[in-house]
Each structure stands twice: as structure tokens, then as C-alpha cells.
Amino acid sequence: MGGVLTVINDCPNNFELEQANIFTPGQGFCLQRLEPKHSSSFKFDHSLAYGSWYDIQIIGRYHYSPSAATTATTIEPQRYLKKGIYLSCGKTISVNELISDKNRDHGDTWQCSSCKQKNFGSLAVCEHCHTNKSQMIITVLSNVPVVGIPFSLTNAVLWCGKAAQSNTTADQVDAALSVASTVFDIVTAPFIIGTLVKILAKVAAETGIELTAKTVFSEAGKAFLYAVGKEFEKDGIVVTLNGSKTNVTNIIKKIHDQNERNF
């Protein structure tokens, strides 16, 4: 049996609870979203484990009674984020504790790179489509040969987490592809490392420049990057990297274009 976190709904009478969401630490992805409304209590019981830590977000709004001269007012939804909740067996927490002033989320507004919807607060997961705030850049970095393996693993985890919540065919396909790509990267890493060393040594010999953090963004480094890109284009192993050499050559081109703008 998985972990269960019980929440007592002891909201103030003028507070309307709209959503209660639970996330992995640091908001890697959402584990469960609930709309408990006027329930006296509710439970998070999906993919939780005792002995782990979680973050809980509460979304709701206050209603203020009208005075003799005004009508009733309702403020915009407010978001509260309580981090680092340790899940022990029989753990219970109250909404009143979760919506204390110290948990009020005053983070900036940001736009999801996937669905383009607006998000409010410091939460790292889109409220609308479950995409992690950093997922797009992590996806790009996962296509970098060898050094992108850690990003590839993270990318697979994020896609799987999103697919589990959205339950859409498109996300499930992306999750499956990201997992397959990660496995392929790990299995072929030793072979790729050897080939990259050979390519970089060949280009360094031809250009007289070694690829270092100091030289890669220098004027001379631009020629080096261009030469590396040409080697990738004509080398057969690039076709096997994440299923397409386009990913690799596009990254090289982006770096090269960035250098062009800097000089």
C-alpha cells in the first residue's frame, strides 16, 4: 500500500478552497490534483511513499461580507505553497496550517513554454498542462551527445510525470520516446565517447585550436565549432544519436549563431 496524507478542511468560513495539489520536492512534477471544495477532509493517496518529502499547493479565494454601503467583494485567487512536508504513517495536516501567511506564494508570473498559458507564483509546474518550467531546455540539452545523458534521464522522468497526470496519448507517446532515447544513450555512450574524441582530435589538428571553455566563445573558436559541425554532418554515427543527426547539427548551429551575434 502506498503512502496517504490526510488533509483536514478547516478553512475559515470566508475562504473558498478551489484546488489542493501535491508535488515532488522542488516541484519536479505534480503527483495529484484535487478539487475538494466543501469536503470536511480529503486525502492525497496517489504515488506517495512514507518516509518521503512533498510540497503542497493550495489555491483559493477569500470572500468579504458587504458593508451597508457596498456589495460583497471577492478577491482574486490566492496561492499558498508549503514545502518540505515529511510523510509519516498516519500523517495529517490542516488547510488552515497550509494557508498561513508565511506560506503565501508571491512568486512572479511566468508563461508555460508548452501551452503558452499564464502561471502565477513560484511553482515549477504549469497549472494548465503539467509541463515543468524547465522541461523545454532540458529536452534540448538531452540531445547533446554523451554530456547530455543526465539531462536525458531528467527529461524522461519529467515526461513520464506529465503523462501520468495529463493522461493524454500525445504525452504518453512522448514519455515512451524519451525513455527509449535515454536507454539508447546510456547503452551507446562508450562507443559515442570514443568517436567524439576522434572527431575533436581531428578538428583540433586541422584548426590548431582545442575546444575549451576559454576558446569556444572566442573569435577563433567560431571556426572550430563550424568545423566540428561539418564533421558531425559527414560522420555516420551521428545518425544514431537520439535517432537523428539534425538534433546535433542544430545545436552546433545555435552555438555558432550565438557566437556570430556576440562578435
C-alpha positions in Angstrom: 0.0 0.0 0.0 1.3 3.5 -0.9 1.5 6.5 1.3 -1.5 8.5 2.3 -1.6 12.1 3.5 -4.9 13.3 5.1 -5.8 16.9 5.0 -8.5 18.4 7.3 -10.5 21.0 5.6 -10.8 23.6 8.4 -10.9 26.7 6.1 -12.2 29.9 7.5 -15.8 30.5 6.5 -14.9 33.3 4.1 -12.3 31.2 2.3 -13.3 29.1 -0.7 -10.9 26.2 -1.4 -10.6 25.6 -5.1 -7.6 23.3 -5.5 -5.2 21.3 -3.5 -2.2 19.9 -5.3 0.8 17.7 -4.1 4.2 17.7 -5.8 7.5 16.1 -5.5 10.2 18.1 -3.7 11.2 21.1 -5.7 8.2 20.6 -7.9 9.7 18.1 -10.4 6.1 17.2 -11.3 2.6 17.0 -9.9 1.5 13.8 -8.2 -2.2 14.5 -7.6 -4.6 17.4 -8.1 -7.8 17.6 -6.1 -10.8 19.9 -6.0 -12.1 19.2 -2.5 -14.5 22.2 -2.3 -16.5 21.8 0.8 -15.4 18.4 1.9 -14.6 18.2 5.6 -11.4 16.3 4.8 -9.6 14.7 1.8 -6.6 12.5 1.1 -3.6 12.5 -1.2 -3.0 8.9 -2.0 -1.5 8.7 -5.5 2.2 7.7 -5.9 3.1 8.8 -2.4 5.6 6.9 -0.2 6.1 7.0 3.5 9.4 8.5 4.6 9.5 10.9 1.6 9.1 14.7 1.4 6.4 16.6 -0.5 5.3 20.1 -1.4 1.6 21.1 -1.2 -0.1 24.0 -3.0 -3.5 25.4 -2.0 -5.4 27.6 -4.4 -8.5 29.5 -3.0 -10.0 32.9 -2.5 -11.5 35.0 0.3 -15.0 36.4 0.2 -15.7 39.6 2.2 -19.1 40.4 3.6 -20.7 43.7 2.2 -20.9 46.7 4.4 -24.0 48.9 4.4 -22.7 50.9 1.5 -21.0 48.2 -0.6 -21.7 44.9 -2.2 -19.9 41.7 -1.4 -16.4 41.5 -2.8 -14.2 38.6 -3.8 -10.5 38.9 -4.3 -8.5 37.1 -7.0 -7.4 33.5 -6.3 -4.5 33.3 -3.9 -1.8 30.6 -3.9 -0.1 29.1 -0.9 2.9 26.7 -1.1 4.1 24.7 1.8 7.4 22.9 1.1 9.1 20.0 2.8 6.2 18.1 4.3 7.5 14.8 5.7 5.1 11.9 5.1 4.9 9.6 8.1 2.4 6.9 8.6 -0.9 8.4 9.7 0.2 11.9 8.8 -2.5 14.6 9.0 -2.3 18.3 8.2 -4.9 21.1 8.1 -5.8 23.5 5.4 -5.6 26.3 8.0 -2.0 25.5 8.5 -1.3 25.4 4.8 -2.8 28.8 4.1 -1.0 30.6 6.8 0.6 34.0 5.8 4.1 32.5 5.8 3.1 30.1 3.0 1.6 32.8 0.7 3.2 32.4 -2.7 4.3 35.8 -4.1 6.3 34.4 -7.0 6.4 36.1 -10.4 4.1 35.4 -13.3 5.5 33.1 -16.0 4.3 31.7 -19.3 4.4 28.0 -20.0 6.6 27.2 -23.0 4.4 24.3 -23.9 0.8 25.5 -23.7 1.5 29.3 -23.6 -0.8 29.7 -20.6 0.0 32.1 -17.8 1.1 30.8 -14.4 1.3 32.6 -11.1 3.8 32.0 -8.3 7.0 30.1 -7.7 5.6 26.7 -8.6 7.8 25.0 -11.3 4.9 23.0 -12.9 2.3 24.5 -15.2 -1.2 24.6 -13.7 -2.8 24.0 -17.1 -0.8 21.3 -18.8 1.5 19.8 -16.1 4.7 20.7 -18.1 7.7 21.5 -15.9 9.0 25.1 -16.2 12.5 23.8 -17.3 11.3 20.9 -19.5 11.9 22.5 -22.9 15.5 23.5 -22.2 16.2 20.1 -20.5 14.8 18.4 -23.7 17.2 20.4 -25.8 20.2 19.6 -23.6 19.3 15.9 -23.6 20.2 15.8 -27.3 23.8 16.8 -26.6 26.0 13.6 -27.2 27.3 12.0 -24.0 27.3 15.1 -21.8 23.5 15.2 -22.3 22.9 11.8 -20.6 22.0 13.3 -17.2 19.6 15.7 -18.9 18.2 12.8 -20.9 17.4 11.0 -17.7 15.7 14.1 -16.2 13.8 14.6 -19.4 12.4 11.1 -19.3 11.3 11.5 -15.7 9.6 14.8 -16.4 7.7 13.4 -19.5 6.6 10.4 -17.5 5.4 12.6 -14.7 3.5 14.8 -17.1 1.9 11.8 -18.9 0.8 10.3 -15.6 -1.2 13.4 -14.8 -2.5 14.6 -18.2 -3.4 11.0 -19.3 -3.2 12.1 -23.0 -2.0 9.8 -25.8 0.4 12.5 -27.0 2.2 12.8 -23.7 2.3 9.1 -23.3 4.0 8.7 -26.6 6.5 11.5 -25.8 7.2 9.8 -22.4 7.8 6.4 -24.1 10.1 8.0 -26.7 12.1 9.9 -24.0 12.6 6.7 -22.0 13.7 4.8 -25.1 16.1 7.6 -26.1 17.6 7.6 -22.6 18.2 3.9 -22.6 19.8 4.1 -26.1 22.1 7.0 -24.9 23.3 5.0 -21.9 23.9 1.8 -23.9 25.8 3.6 -26.7 27.7 6.1 -24.5 31.1 4.2 -24.6 31.0 4.0 -28.4 30.0 7.6 -28.8 32.7 8.9 -26.4 35.4 7.1 -28.4 34.1 8.6 -31.7 33.7 12.1 -30.3 37.3 12.1 -29.1 38.4 11.1 -32.6 36.4 13.9 -34.2 37.5 16.6 -31.8 41.2 15.5 -32.1 40.9 15.6 -35.9 39.4 19.0 -36.0 41.8 20.4 -33.4 44.7 19.2 -35.5 43.2 20.9 -38.6 42.4 24.2 -36.9 45.1 24.3 -34.3 42.6 25.1 -31.6 41.5 22.9 -28.7 37.9 23.0 -27.5 38.0 24.6 -24.1 35.7 26.9 -22.1 38.1 29.7 -22.9 38.3 29.2 -26.6 34.8 28.0 -27.5 33.4 31.6 -27.3 36.4 33.3 -28.8 36.7 34.6 -32.3 39.0 31.7 -33.2 36.6 29.3 -31.6 33.9 30.1 -34.2 35.9 28.3 -36.9 36.4 25.4 -34.6 32.7 25.0 -33.9 31.9 25.3 -37.6 34.5 22.5 -38.4 33.0 20.3 -35.6 29.6 20.8 -37.2 30.9 19.7 -40.6 32.5 16.6 -39.1 29.2 15.7 -37.4 27.3 16.1 -40.6 29.5 13.7 -42.6 30.2 11.2 -39.8 27.9 8.1 -39.9 27.4 7.7 -36.1 25.5 11.0 -35.8 22.5 9.3 -37.5 22.2 7.0 -34.4 22.3 9.8 -31.8 18.8 10.1 -30.5 17.6 8.9 -33.8 18.6 12.0 -35.8 21.7 13.9 -36.7 19.5 17.0 -37.1 19.4 17.4 -33.3 23.2 17.5 -33.0 23.8 19.8 -36.0 21.1 22.2 -34.9 22.8 22.6 -31.5 26.1 23.2 -33.2 24.5 25.8 -35.4 22.8 27.5 -32.5 26.1 27.9 -30.7 27.7 29.1 -33.8 25.0 31.7 -34.4 25.2 32.9 -30.8 28.9 33.5 -31.3 28.2 35.4 -34.5 25.9 37.7 -32.5 28.4 38.2 -29.8 31.2 39.4 -32.1 
